[in-house]
Amino acid sequence: MGEMIKRQVIAKGRYLLLARRGNWEYVERLHARGVVVIAATTDQQELILIEQFRIPLLANVIELPAGLVGDSKEHADEDIIDAAKRELLEETGYEAKHFSPIISGPSSAGLSNEIYTMLHAHGLNKIGAGGGVHDERIAVHCIGLKNVQNWLQQKIAEGKLIDPKILAALFYLLNRGS
């Protein structure tokens, strides 16, 4: 267990690499040092969620704002906080005064070596429209923390998919200081 097995590259695309170690095939992300996921809350105790169509799933997905760390030449040296600030503003139009760490872990341990870091963003100020960059078409939702679970159930009934990281964020946000 845990012994080092030589990695074989099966295929390499523009953004992803498909690799094999022994009989296990998995994906590595090229040109990024990780992923930042942002649990952003307003002063009115609302959680900022986003909704976007995800091509691999052919469905709209409700998610926390998130993005890659260091995924372009202009952002090659950014740290996790800088990436969180950039992604929060691009996707939601909010800036945050404070970021606090929540947890880091694998996004899909059987599929990828990708690690995400979840941060709590607070002290928010709306300064832009959000909606994403390039061809992203992101809808922004501000949901009262106490109503998020019911709201998510409604979205499931409408056929939307829910990213489970939202539940990890809710667990943290509703239990901090307890």
N, CA and C atoms as an extended XYZ file, in Angstrom:
534
Properties=species:S:1:pos:R:3:atomname:S:1:resname:S:1:resid:I:1 pbc="F F F"
N         0.846       -1.183        0.000 N   MET     1
C         0.000        0.000        0.000 CA  MET     1
C         0.884        1.236        0.000 C   MET     1
N         0.594        2.153       -0.881 N   GLY     2
C         1.349        3.381       -0.937 CA  GLY     2
C         2.695        3.262       -1.644 C   GLY     2
N         2.999        2.078       -2.191 N   GLU     3
C         4.283        1.948       -2.889 CA  GLU     3
C         4.238        2.754       -4.176 C   GLU     3
N         5.384        3.258       -4.579 N   MET     4
C         5.446        4.110       -5.753 CA  MET     4
C         5.445        3.258       -7.015 C   MET     4
N         4.451        3.455       -7.841 N   ILE     5
C         4.341        2.779       -9.120 CA  ILE     5
C         4.579        3.830      -10.188 C   ILE     5
N         5.400        3.509      -11.150 N   LYS     6
C         5.747        4.464      -12.195 CA  LYS     6
C         4.505        4.916      -12.961 C   LYS     6
N         4.426        6.216      -13.188 N   ARG     7
C         3.329        6.796      -13.941 CA  ARG     7
C         3.600        6.663      -15.429 C   ARG     7
N         2.566        6.221      -16.167 N   GLN     8
C         2.607        6.170      -17.633 CA  GLN     8
C         1.600        7.178      -18.157 C   GLN     8
N         1.999        7.974      -19.133 N   VAL     9
C         1.089        8.915      -19.762 CA  VAL     9
C         0.356        8.184      -20.881 C   VAL     9
N        -0.974        8.197      -20.817 N   ILE    10
C        -1.807        7.560      -21.834 CA  ILE    10
C        -2.151        8.556      -22.931 C   ILE    10
N        -2.539        9.765      -22.512 N   ALA    11
C        -2.918       10.809      -23.472 CA  ALA    11
C        -2.748       12.161      -22.809 C   ALA    11
N        -2.501       13.148      -23.636 N   LYS    12
C        -2.333       14.501      -23.127 CA  LYS    12
C        -3.108       15.452      -24.020 C   LYS    12
N        -4.000       16.215      -23.402 N   GLY    13
C        -4.766       17.228      -24.120 CA  GLY    13
C        -4.234       18.608      -23.811 C   GLY    13
N        -5.040       19.582      -24.110 N   ARG    14
C        -4.647       20.969      -23.878 CA  ARG    14
C        -4.654       21.321      -22.384 C   ARG    14
N        -5.577       20.744      -21.627 N   TYR    15
C        -5.728       21.068      -20.212 CA  TYR    15
C        -5.590       19.872      -19.271 C   TYR    15
N        -5.705       18.672      -19.795 N   LEU    16
C        -5.701       17.472      -18.960 CA  LEU    16
C        -4.717       16.437      -19.484 C   LEU    16
N        -4.253       15.609      -18.558 N   LEU    17
C        -3.380       14.496      -18.898 CA  LEU    17
C        -4.018       13.235      -18.326 C   LEU    17
N        -4.130       12.198      -19.127 N   LEU    18
C        -4.642       10.909      -18.677 CA  LEU    18
C        -3.437       10.021      -18.402 C   LEU    18
N        -3.369        9.506      -17.177 N   ALA    19
C        -2.206        8.721      -16.758 CA  ALA    19
C        -2.642        7.377      -16.193 C   ALA    19
N        -1.652        6.493      -16.043 N   ARG    20
C        -1.890        5.166      -15.463 CA  ARG    20
C        -0.758        4.867      -14.488 C   ARG    20
N        -1.131        4.331      -13.339 N   ARG    21
C        -0.169        3.750      -12.389 CA  ARG    21
C        -0.675        2.343      -12.124 C   ARG    21
N         0.074        1.353      -12.555 N   GLY    22
C        -0.407       -0.022      -12.462 CA  GLY    22
C        -1.639       -0.165      -13.331 C   GLY    22
N        -2.752       -0.619      -12.736 N   ASN    23
C        -4.016       -0.753      -13.457 CA  ASN    23
C        -4.934        0.458      -13.284 C   ASN    23
N        -4.490        1.456      -12.522 N   TRP    24
C        -5.342        2.597      -12.198 CA  TRP    24
C        -5.135        3.732      -13.183 C   TRP    24
N        -6.206        4.130      -13.848 N   GLU    25
C        -6.162        5.282      -14.744 CA  GLU    25
C        -6.756        6.488      -14.027 C   GLU    25
N        -6.131        7.647      -14.226 N   TYR    26
C        -6.603        8.862      -13.568 CA  TYR    26
C        -6.212       10.080      -14.396 C   TYR    26
N        -6.711       11.221      -13.971 N   VAL    27
C        -6.520       12.467      -14.697 CA  VAL    27
C        -5.675       13.430      -13.856 C   VAL    27
N        -4.787       14.132      -14.528 N   GLU    28
C        -4.044       15.229      -13.907 CA  GLU    28
C        -4.377       16.500      -14.664 C   GLU    28
N        -4.522       17.581      -13.946 N   ARG    29
C        -4.779       18.862      -14.579 CA  ARG    29
C        -3.438       19.506      -14.924 C   ARG    29
N        -3.300       19.984      -16.143 N   LEU    30
C        -2.103       20.681      -16.572 CA  LEU    30
C        -2.258       22.172      -16.280 C   LEU    30
N        -1.184       22.848      -16.042 N   HIS    31
C        -1.159       24.310      -15.927 CA  HIS    31
C        -1.947       24.858      -14.745 C   HIS    31
N        -2.093       24.106      -13.680 N   ALA    32
C        -2.756       24.614      -12.480 CA  ALA    32
C        -2.141       23.934      -11.267 C   ALA    32
N        -2.057       24.684      -10.166 N   ARG    33
C        -1.462       24.148       -8.939 CA  ARG    33
C        -2.510       23.693       -7.926 C   ARG    33
N        -3.761       23.805       -8.273 N   GLY    34
C        -4.822       23.410       -7.358 CA  GLY    34
C        -6.105       24.122       -7.698 C   GLY    34
N        -7.080       23.931       -6.829 N   VAL    35
C        -8.399       24.530       -7.009 CA  VAL    35
C        -8.773       25.234       -5.715 C   VAL    35
N        -9.373       26.398       -5.846 N   VAL    36
C        -9.904       27.100       -4.690 CA  VAL    36
C       -11.428       27.094       -4.794 C   VAL    36
N       -12.077       26.791       -3.672 N   VAL    37
C       -13.536       26.766       -3.574 CA  VAL    37
C       -13.905       27.780       -2.493 C   VAL    37
N       -14.888       28.641       -2.789 N   ILE    38
C       -15.174       29.755       -1.903 CA  ILE    38
C       -16.584       29.655       -1.331 C   ILE    38
N       -16.659       29.547       -0.008 N   ALA    39
C       -17.935       29.620        0.712 CA  ALA    39
C       -18.075       31.077        1.143 C   ALA    39
N       -18.743       31.868        0.325 N   ALA    40
C       -18.865       33.300        0.563 CA  ALA    40
C       -20.197       33.610        1.232 C   ALA    40
N       -20.149       34.372        2.331 N   THR    41
C       -21.369       34.753        3.034 CA  THR    41
C       -21.459       36.273        3.142 C   THR    41
N       -22.663       36.769        2.944 N   THR    42
C       -22.920       38.201        3.068 CA  THR    42
C       -23.122       38.564        4.534 C   THR    42
N       -23.146       39.863        4.815 N   ASP    43
C       -23.438       40.334        6.170 CA  ASP    43
C       -24.862       39.984        6.591 C   ASP    43
N       -25.735       39.697        5.611 N   GLN    44
C       -27.118       39.304        5.896 CA  GLN    44
C       -27.259       37.791        6.075 C   GLN    44
N       -26.128       37.095        6.241 N   GLN    45
C       -26.105       35.643        6.456 CA  GLN    45
C       -26.693       34.882        5.278 C   GLN    45
N       -26.301       35.295        4.073 N   GLU    46
C       -26.656       34.590        2.850 CA  GLU    46
C       -25.419       33.892        2.311 C   GLU    46
N       -25.615       32.716        1.748 N   LEU    47
C       -24.553       31.986        1.073 CA  LEU    47
C       -24.636       32.300       -0.414 C   LEU    47
N       -23.504       32.633       -1.013 N   ILE    48
C       -23.459       32.926       -2.443 CA  ILE    48
C       -23.213       31.609       -3.179 C   ILE    48
N       -24.156       31.237       -4.029 N   LEU    49
C       -24.027       30.037       -4.848 CA  LEU    49
C       -24.072       30.449       -6.310 C   LEU    49
N       -23.497       29.625       -7.153 N   ILE    50
C       -23.552       29.884       -8.582 CA  ILE    50
C       -24.203       28.702       -9.286 C   ILE    50
N       -24.703       28.976      -10.467 N   GLU    51
C       -25.314       27.941      -11.296 CA  GLU    51
C       -24.776       28.099      -12.703 C   GLU    51
N       -24.308       26.976      -13.255 N   GLN    52
C       -23.835       27.017      -14.636 CA  GLN    52
C       -24.016       25.652      -15.294 C   GLN    52
N       -24.137       25.698      -16.608 N   PHE    53
C       -24.246       24.476      -17.393 CA  PHE    53
C       -22.862       23.844      -17.468 C   PHE    53
N       -22.776       22.565      -17.136 N   ARG    54
C       -21.507       21.830      -17.165 CA  ARG    54
C       -21.563       20.798      -18.283 C   ARG    54
N       -20.734       20.981      -19.283 N   ILE    55
C       -20.748       20.141      -20.483 CA  ILE    55
C       -20.560       18.657      -20.169 C   ILE    55
N       -19.606       18.245      -19.293 N   PRO    56
C       -19.463       16.795      -19.050 CA  PRO    56
C       -20.731       16.146      -18.509 C   PRO    56
N       -21.547       16.905      -17.807 N   LEU    57
C       -22.775       16.365      -17.213 CA  LEU    57
C       -24.018       16.658      -18.044 C   LEU    57
N       -23.895       17.549      -19.015 N   LEU    58
C       -25.034       18.008      -19.822 CA  LEU    58
C       -26.183       18.455      -18.933 C   LEU    58
N       -25.824       19.217      -17.888 N   ALA    59
C       -26.827       19.677      -16.925 CA  ALA    59
C       -26.350       20.946      -16.239 C   ALA    59
N       -27.317       21.688      -15.708 N   ASN    60
C       -26.981       22.820      -14.851 CA  ASN    60
C       -26.597       22.292      -13.481 C   ASN    60
N       -25.552       22.888      -12.912 N   VAL    61
C       -25.052       22.466      -11.613 CA  VAL    61
C       -25.031       23.676      -10.682 C   VAL    61
N       -25.512       23.484       -9.464 N   ILE    62
C       -25.434       24.490       -8.412 CA  ILE    62
C       -24.134       24.211       -7.664 C   ILE    62
N       -23.310       25.254       -7.522 N   GLU    63
C       -21.977       25.086       -6.956 CA  GLU    63
C       -21.613       26.276       -6.077 C   GLU    63
N       -20.528       26.131       -5.355 N   LEU    64
C       -19.862       27.260       -4.726 CA  LEU    64
C       -18.962       27.891       -5.780 C   LEU    64
N       -18.732       29.201       -5.718 N   PRO    65
C       -17.750       29.790       -6.635 CA  PRO    65
C       -16.411       29.079       -6.461 C   PRO    65
N       -15.715       28.856       -7.571 N   ALA    66
C       -14.460       28.111       -7.512 CA  ALA    66
C       -13.645       28.365       -8.767 C   ALA    66
N       -12.390       27.970       -8.710 N   GLY    67
C       -11.562       28.098       -9.899 CA  GLY    67
C       -10.168       27.559       -9.670 C   GLY    67
N        -9.415       27.575      -10.737 N   LEU    68
C        -8.056       27.039      -10.721 CA  LEU    68
C        -7.070       28.071      -10.185 C   LEU    68
N        -6.039       27.575       -9.541 N   VAL    69
C        -4.958       28.411       -9.018 CA  VAL    69
C        -3.785       28.341       -9.987 C   VAL    69
N        -3.344       29.501      -10.481 N   GLY    70
C        -2.164       29.558      -11.342 CA  GLY    70
C        -2.341       28.915      -12.689 C   GLY    70
N        -3.522       29.056      -13.298 N   ASP    71
C        -3.814       28.326      -14.529 CA  ASP    71
C        -3.518       29.097      -15.804 C   ASP    71
N        -2.938       30.274      -15.700 N   SER    72
C        -2.581       31.022      -16.904 CA  SER    72
C        -1.262       31.750      -16.660 C   SER    72
N        -0.658       32.218      -17.733 N   LYS    73
C         0.621       32.930      -17.592 CA  LYS    73
C         0.472       34.145      -16.692 C   LYS    73
N        -0.625       34.885      -16.846 N   GLU    74
C        -0.808       36.088      -16.034 CA  GLU    74
C        -1.073       35.776      -14.566 C   GLU    74
N        -1.503       34.561      -14.249 N   HIS    75
C        -1.779       34.169      -12.869 CA  HIS    75
C        -0.831       33.070      -12.378 C   HIS    75
N         0.261       32.860      -13.074 N   ALA    76
C         1.162       31.738      -12.773 CA  ALA    76
C         1.695       31.763      -11.346 C   ALA    76
N         1.914       32.949      -10.788 N   ASP    77
C         2.506       33.052       -9.453 CA  ASP    77
C         1.492       33.351       -8.356 C   ASP    77
N         0.209       33.323       -8.679 N   GLU    78
C        -0.782       33.681       -7.666 CA  GLU    78
C        -0.856       32.614       -6.576 C   GLU    78
N        -1.179       33.065       -5.365 N   ASP    79
C        -1.418       32.114       -4.288 CA  ASP    79
C        -2.917       31.835       -4.191 C   ASP    79
N        -3.283       31.002       -3.244 N   ILE    80
C        -4.671       30.576       -3.129 CA  ILE    80
C        -5.598       31.755       -2.834 C   ILE    80
N        -5.180       32.678       -1.982 N   ILE    81
C        -6.020       33.831       -1.650 CA  ILE    81
C        -6.225       34.712       -2.875 C   ILE    81
N        -5.157       34.959       -3.629 N   ASP    82
C        -5.287       35.765       -4.852 CA  ASP    82
C        -6.232       35.096       -5.848 C   ASP    82
N        -6.119       33.780       -5.986 N   ALA    83
C        -7.021       33.050       -6.887 CA  ALA    83
C        -8.458       33.145       -6.388 C   ALA    83
N        -8.661       33.046       -5.073 N   ALA    84
C       -10.005       33.147       -4.502 CA  ALA    84
C       -10.595       34.528       -4.766 C   ALA    84
N        -9.812       35.569       -4.574 N   LYS    85
C       -10.287       36.937       -4.841 CA  LYS    85
C       -10.699       37.083       -6.306 C   LYS    85
N        -9.843       36.603       -7.209 N   ARG    86
C       -10.108       36.706       -8.645 CA  ARG    86
C       -11.363       35.942       -9.034 C   ARG    86
N       -11.457       34.687       -8.604 N   GLU    87
C       -12.600       33.849       -8.985 CA  GLU    87
C       -13.910       34.363       -8.387 C   GLU    87
N       -13.881       34.808       -7.131 N   LEU    88
C       -15.097       35.332       -6.506 CA  LEU    88
C       -15.606       36.539       -7.283 C   LEU    88
N       -14.716       37.426       -7.653 N   LEU    89
C       -15.123       38.621       -8.398 CA  LEU    89
C       -15.615       38.257       -9.798 C   LEU    89
N       -14.872       37.414      -10.513 N   GLU    90
C       -15.269       37.026      -11.875 CA  GLU    90
C       -16.634       36.350      -11.902 C   GLU    90
N       -16.838       35.427      -10.979 N   GLU    91
C       -18.049       34.614      -11.026 CA  GLU    91
C       -19.259       35.274      -10.375 C   GLU    91
N       -19.037       36.058       -9.310 N   THR    92
C       -20.178       36.581       -8.553 CA  THR    92
C       -20.280       38.105       -8.534 C   THR    92
N       -19.201       38.808       -8.828 N   GLY    93
C       -19.197       40.262       -8.733 CA  GLY    93
C       -18.904       40.771       -7.331 C   GLY    93
N       -18.601       39.874       -6.393 N   TYR    94
C       -18.305       40.270       -5.014 CA  TYR    94
C       -16.800       40.275       -4.768 C   TYR    94
N       -16.376       41.206       -3.901 N   GLU    95
C       -15.035       41.138       -3.341 CA  GLU    95
C       -15.200       40.886       -1.848 C   GLU    95
N       -14.183       40.309       -1.242 N   ALA    96
C       -14.242       39.977        0.180 CA  ALA    96
C       -13.073       40.614        0.916 C   ALA    96
N       -13.338       41.084        2.124 N   LYS    97
C       -12.283       41.651        2.962 CA  LYS    97
C       -11.486       40.547        3.662 C   LYS    97
N       -12.148       39.425        3.940 N   HIS    98
C       -11.514       38.378        4.745 CA  HIS    98
C       -11.703       37.006        4.106 C   HIS    98
N       -10.656       36.192        4.190 N   PHE    99
C       -10.695       34.790        3.774 CA  PHE    99
C       -10.139       33.944        4.906 C   PHE    99
N       -10.869       32.904        5.284 N   SER   100
C       -10.441       31.984        6.337 CA  SER   100
C       -10.444       30.566        5.784 C   SER   100
N        -9.419       29.770        6.107 N   PRO   101
C        -9.393       28.383        5.612 CA  PRO   101
C       -10.467       27.528        6.277 C   PRO   101
N       -11.066       26.630        5.482 N   ILE   102
C       -12.036       25.668        6.007 CA  ILE   102
C       -11.439       24.268        5.955 C   ILE   102
N       -11.085       23.803        4.744 N   ILE   103
C       -10.555       22.438        4.589 CA  ILE   103
C        -9.899       22.306        3.220 C   ILE   103
N        -8.968       21.387        3.113 N   SER   104
C        -8.374       20.998        1.829 CA  SER   104
C        -8.560       19.502        1.665 C   SER   104
N        -8.753       19.075        0.431 N   GLY   105
C        -8.904       17.646        0.198 CA  GLY   105
C        -9.067       17.337       -1.275 C   GLY   105
N        -9.121       16.047       -1.603 N   PRO   106
C        -9.250       15.629       -3.004 CA  PRO   106
C       -10.643       15.944       -3.544 C   PRO   106
N       -10.692       16.355       -4.797 N   SER   107
C       -11.987       16.644       -5.418 CA  SER   107
C       -12.692       15.368       -5.843 C   SER   107
N       -11.943       14.388       -6.302 N   SER   108
C       -12.482       13.084       -6.685 CA  SER   108
C       -11.327       12.093       -6.633 C   SER   108
N       -11.104       11.504       -5.466 N   ALA   109
C        -9.890       10.736       -5.185 CA  ALA   109
C        -9.656        9.557       -6.132 C   ALA   109
N       -10.697        9.001       -6.704 N   GLY   110
C       -10.535        7.881       -7.617 CA  GLY   110
C       -10.315        8.293       -9.054 C   GLY   110
N       -10.528        9.570       -9.357 N   LEU   111
C       -10.453       10.052      -10.725 CA  LEU   111
C        -9.273       10.967      -10.984 C   LEU   111
N        -8.865       11.741       -9.975 N   SER   112
C        -7.902       12.801      -10.212 CA  SER   112
C        -6.983       12.995       -9.013 C   SER   112
N        -5.792       13.546       -9.282 N   ASN   113
C        -4.884       13.898       -8.195 CA  ASN   113
C        -5.118       15.333       -7.716 C   ASN   113
N        -6.170       15.963       -8.185 N   GLU   114
C        -6.480       17.359       -7.880 CA  GLU   114
C        -6.876       17.532       -6.409 C   GLU   114
N        -6.316       18.581       -5.796 N   ILE   115
C        -6.639       18.949       -4.421 CA  ILE   115
C        -7.323       20.309       -4.442 C   ILE   115
N        -8.423       20.431       -3.722 N   TYR   116
C        -9.059       21.739       -3.602 CA  TYR   116
C        -8.890       22.254       -2.182 C   TYR   116
N        -8.889       23.566       -2.063 N   THR   117
C        -8.859       24.235       -0.772 CA  THR   117
C       -10.107       25.094       -0.675 C   THR   117
N       -10.903       24.854        0.370 N   MET   118
C       -12.118       25.633        0.587 CA  MET   118
C       -11.816       26.740        1.583 C   MET   118
N       -12.241       27.944        1.219 N   LEU   119
C       -12.061       29.117        2.062 CA  LEU   119
C       -13.414       29.745        2.363 C   LEU   119
N       -13.528       30.347        3.546 N   HIS   120
C       -14.706       31.145        3.874 CA  HIS   120
C       -14.376       32.594        3.550 C   HIS   120
N       -15.162       33.208        2.668 N   ALA   121
C       -15.011       34.617        2.322 CA  ALA   121
C       -16.118       35.400        3.008 C   ALA   121
N       -15.737       36.446        3.716 N   HIS   122
C       -16.743       37.280        4.379 CA  HIS   122
C       -16.292       38.736        4.353 C   HIS   122
N       -17.172       39.618        4.779 N   GLY   123
C       -16.931       41.041        4.588 CA  GLY   123
C       -17.083       41.380        3.111 C   GLY   123
N       -18.186       40.917        2.526 N   LEU   124
C       -18.397       41.044        1.076 CA  LEU   124
C       -18.906       42.422        0.679 C   LEU   124
N       -18.523       42.811       -0.528 N   ASN   125
C       -18.997       44.044       -1.141 CA  ASN   125
C       -19.249       43.751       -2.613 C   ASN   125
N       -20.451       44.034       -3.079 N   LYS   126
C       -20.802       43.792       -4.495 CA  LYS   126
C       -20.257       44.957       -5.324 C   LYS   126
N       -19.310       44.644       -6.228 N   ILE   127
C       -18.709       45.706       -7.041 CA  ILE   127
C       -18.819       45.447       -8.542 C   ILE   127
N       -19.351       44.296       -8.924 N   GLY   128
C       -19.473       43.968      -10.339 CA  GLY   128
C       -20.664       43.072      -10.599 C   GLY   128
N       -20.856       42.761      -11.870 N   ALA   129
C       -22.000       41.943      -12.273 CA  ALA   129
C       -21.773       40.456      -12.035 C   ALA   129
N       -20.526       40.007      -12.086 N   GLY   130
C       -20.268       38.571      -12.018 CA  GLY   130
C       -20.655       37.914      -13.330 C   GLY   130
N       -20.937       36.641      -13.288 N   GLY   131
C       -21.351       35.927      -14.491 CA  GLY   131
C       -20.246       35.165      -15.181 C   GLY   131
N       -19.000       35.329      -14.719 N   GLY   132
C       -17.891       34.577      -15.290 CA  GLY   132
C       -17.169       35.329      -16.383 C   GLY   132
N       -16.220       34.636      -17.001 N   VAL   133
C       -15.413       35.191      -18.084 CA  VAL   133
C       -15.529       34.290      -19.306 C   VAL   133
N       -15.112       34.818      -20.445 N   HIS   134
C       -15.130       34.091      -21.705 CA  HIS   134
C       -16.543       33.564      -21.993 C   HIS   134
N       -16.680       32.246      -22.148 N   ASP   135
C       -17.991       31.689      -22.503 CA  ASP   135
C       -18.777       31.181      -21.296 C   ASP   135
N       -18.325       31.503      -20.086 N   GLU   136
C       -19.083       31.110      -18.901 CA  GLU   136
C       -20.382       31.917      -18.853 C   GLU   136
N       -21.427       31.264      -18.458 N   ARG   137
C       -22.725       31.927      -18.276 CA  ARG   137
C       -23.221       31.560      -16.877 C   ARG   137
N       -22.703       32.263      -15.913 N   ILE   138
C       -22.942       31.921      -14.515 CA  ILE   138
C       -24.059       32.774      -13.938 C   ILE   138
N       -25.044       32.106      -13.336 N   ALA   139
C       -26.097       32.794      -12.588 CA  ALA   139
C       -25.702       32.786      -11.115 C   ALA   139
N       -25.910       33.902      -10.452 N   VAL   140
C       -25.542       34.046       -9.043 CA  VAL   140
C       -26.811       33.990       -8.191 C   VAL   140
N       -26.750       33.201       -7.121 N   HIS   141
C       -27.870       33.062       -6.191 CA  HIS   141
C       -27.384       33.413       -4.783 C   HIS   141
N       -28.131       34.249       -4.077 N   CYS   142
C       -27.854       34.585       -2.678 CA  CYS   142
C       -28.985       33.995       -1.841 C   CYS   142
N       -28.646       32.979       -1.042 N   ILE   143
C       -29.663       32.223       -0.309 CA  ILE   143
C       -29.371       32.313        1.187 C   ILE   143
N       -30.384       32.639        1.976 N   GLY   144
C       -30.216       32.678        3.432 CA  GLY   144
C       -29.684       31.343        3.937 C   GLY   144
N       -28.691       31.399        4.814 N   LEU   145
C       -28.058       30.165        5.306 CA  LEU   145
C       -29.066       29.161        5.853 C   LEU   145
N       -30.059       29.630        6.548 N   LYS   146
C       -31.048       28.722        7.146 CA  LYS   146
C       -32.000       28.136        6.107 C   LYS   146
N       -32.013       28.699        4.889 N   ASN   147
C       -32.913       28.224        3.837 CA  ASN   147
C       -32.206       27.429        2.741 C   ASN   147
N       -30.883       27.310        2.821 N   VAL   148
C       -30.128       26.698        1.721 CA  VAL   148
C       -30.575       25.267        1.455 C   VAL   148
N       -30.743       24.466        2.488 N   GLN   149
C       -31.094       23.054        2.267 CA  GLN   149
C       -32.441       22.916        1.558 C   GLN   149
N       -33.439       23.685        1.953 N   ASN   150
C       -34.741       23.635        1.278 CA  ASN   150
C       -34.622       24.135       -0.157 C   ASN   150
N       -33.853       25.200       -0.363 N   TRP   151
C       -33.659       25.748       -1.701 CA  TRP   151
C       -32.993       24.710       -2.613 C   TRP   151
N       -31.985       24.012       -2.069 N   LEU   152
C       -31.308       22.970       -2.856 CA  LEU   152
C       -32.266       21.846       -3.226 C   LEU   152
N       -33.130       21.446       -2.304 N   GLN   153
C       -34.124       20.400       -2.599 CA  GLN   153
C       -35.044       20.841       -3.732 C   GLN   153
N       -35.425       22.103       -3.738 N   GLN   154
C       -36.250       22.640       -4.828 CA  GLN   154
C       -35.497       22.567       -6.145 C   GLN   154
N       -34.217       22.893       -6.132 N   LYS   155
C       -33.417       22.859       -7.362 CA  LYS   155
C       -33.249       21.428       -7.869 C   LYS   155
N       -33.112       20.473       -6.956 N   ILE   156
C       -33.039       19.060       -7.347 CA  ILE   156
C       -34.340       18.662       -8.032 C   ILE   156
N       -35.474       19.089       -7.461 N   ALA   157
C       -36.781       18.782       -8.055 CA  ALA   157
C       -36.925       19.391       -9.445 C   ALA   157
N       -36.220       20.487       -9.701 N   GLU   158
C       -36.234       21.134      -11.014 CA  GLU   158
C       -35.262       20.473      -12.000 C   GLU   158
N       -34.532       19.442      -11.530 N   GLY   159
C       -33.608       18.734      -12.408 CA  GLY   159
C       -32.179       19.240      -12.377 C   GLY   159
N       -31.856       20.127      -11.446 N   LYS   160
C       -30.489       20.633      -11.321 CA  LYS   160
C       -29.657       19.645      -10.510 C   LYS   160
N       -28.373       19.623      -10.773 N   LEU   161
C       -27.441       18.816       -9.979 CA  LEU   161
C       -26.806       19.714       -8.921 C   LEU   161
N       -26.478       19.134       -7.775 N   ILE   162
C       -25.928       19.890       -6.649 CA  ILE   162
C       -24.529       19.375       -6.337 C   ILE   162
N       -23.570       20.280       -6.274 N   ASP   163
C       -22.211       19.905       -5.884 CA  ASP   163
C       -22.201       19.663       -4.371 C   ASP   163
N       -21.812       18.467       -3.918 N   PRO   164
C       -21.829       18.151       -2.488 CA  PRO   164
C       -20.904       19.020       -1.628 C   PRO   164
N       -19.948       19.719       -2.241 N   LYS   165
C       -19.094       20.601       -1.455 CA  LYS   165
C       -19.909       21.687       -0.766 C   LYS   165
N       -21.088       21.996       -1.304 N   ILE   166
C       -21.976       22.963       -0.651 CA  ILE   166
C       -22.337       22.471        0.746 C   ILE   166
N       -22.574       21.174        0.888 N   LEU   167
C       -22.948       20.621        2.197 CA  LEU   167
C       -21.789       20.708        3.183 C   LEU   167
N       -20.563       20.530        2.708 N   ALA   168
C       -19.396       20.703        3.581 CA  ALA   168
C       -19.298       22.148        4.047 C   ALA   168
N       -19.538       23.080        3.135 N   ALA   169
C       -19.509       24.499        3.498 CA  ALA   169
C       -20.603       24.811        4.518 C   ALA   169
N       -21.806       24.295        4.291 N   LEU   170
C       -22.909       24.523        5.231 CA  LEU   170
C       -22.592       23.967        6.611 C   LEU   170
N       -22.027       22.787        6.660 N   PHE   171
C       -21.650       22.180        7.929 CA  PHE   171
C       -20.723       23.125        8.691 C   PHE   171
N       -19.713       23.647        8.001 N   TYR   172
C       -18.774       24.577        8.622 CA  TYR   172
C       -19.484       25.855        9.066 C   TYR   172
N       -20.232       26.464        8.146 N   LEU   173
C       -20.846       27.765        8.422 CA  LEU   173
C       -21.890       27.705        9.533 C   LEU   173
N       -22.650       26.618        9.591 N   LEU   174
C       -23.705       26.511       10.606 CA  LEU   174
C       -23.185       26.022       11.950 C   LEU   174
N       -21.957       25.489       11.992 N   ASN   175
C       -21.423       24.931       13.233 CA  ASN   175
C       -20.201       25.667       13.774 C   ASN   175
N       -19.725       26.676       13.091 N   ARG   176
C       -18.542       27.405       13.587 CA  ARG   176
C       -18.908       28.110       14.894 C   ARG   176
N       -17.976       28.101       15.760 N   GLY   177
C       -18.195       28.742       17.050 CA  GLY   177
C       -19.035       27.919       18.006 C   GLY   177
N       -19.431       26.710       17.596 N   SER   178
C       -20.263       25.867       18.476 CA  SER   178
C       -19.396       25.058       19.405 C   SER   178
